Amino acid sequence: MVRYLAALPLLLGGAAQAQATFYFEASTPYLSAADIPAGFYAGDAPGFLDTLEDDSLDGGLSGSAGGVIGAEDWGSYVDSVAADSPGIGRSWFNINGVGGVSFSFTGPVLPTAFGLVVTDASGPVTFSAFDALGASLGEWTRTGFQDAGSNGGTAEDRFFGVTSAGGIASIKVTSAGGGLELDHLQYGQMVAAVPEPGSWALLLAGLGATALRLRPRAR
């Protein structure tokens, strides 16, 4: 298994903000929820996972383009995650992959870990994330994992995810060419981040300054 990770420290007004870390499973197809990357969620399980098998998008999520499709719509072209059903399952499809699909969370407490599975796409796929103010948390573009077919199959099913301690309000996926098919929309809380050495130094300096302020003055 090869997993690519990228930590993107963002700066706003000169102050370091919460890092966004992007995840991509480069070589291992996602066949079921058991293939969610270990360590991605606290407790190794999402707070919510939507397989779309009830023909709707749930969990306080809204989609900007496309919709849920099944065999009655596209027959064997439907590319659902393999374990969802014994036959052809359901997935989210947008015929205009270049325009992309955004999924937004409308609940009161933002998730700090957000992911999905790309089950079909042609051309490079770009995965991006945004905070509560609509500011970008960064983006990743990946290619080379797609197969040459559109008739179901699991060879190209890949997990894309992002974590950010400051909260993630929405994610967006685009494909450079053709349609875009997605499944297993999911979110939850990230594993608590360990401060980097530089962060520890700043924290200790801050605690030292606080101690000096609180120390009784000699009379």
Secondary structure as UniProt FT lines:
FT   STRAND          3..8
FT   STRAND          11..12
FT   TURN            13..14
FT   STRAND          15..16
FT   STRAND          20..25
FT   HELIX           33..35
FT   TURN            38..39
FT   HELIX           42..44
FT   STRAND          48..50
FT   TURN            53..54
FT   TURN            59..60
FT   STRAND          61..63
FT   STRAND          67..69
FT   HELIX           71..74
FT   HELIX           75..77
FT   HELIX           82..84
FT   STRAND          91..94
FT   TURN            97..99
FT   STRAND          101..105
FT   STRAND          113..130
FT   TURN            132..133
FT   STRAND          136..142
FT   TURN            155..156
FT   STRAND          158..164
FT   TURN            165..166
FT   STRAND          170..188
FT   HELIX           197..214
//
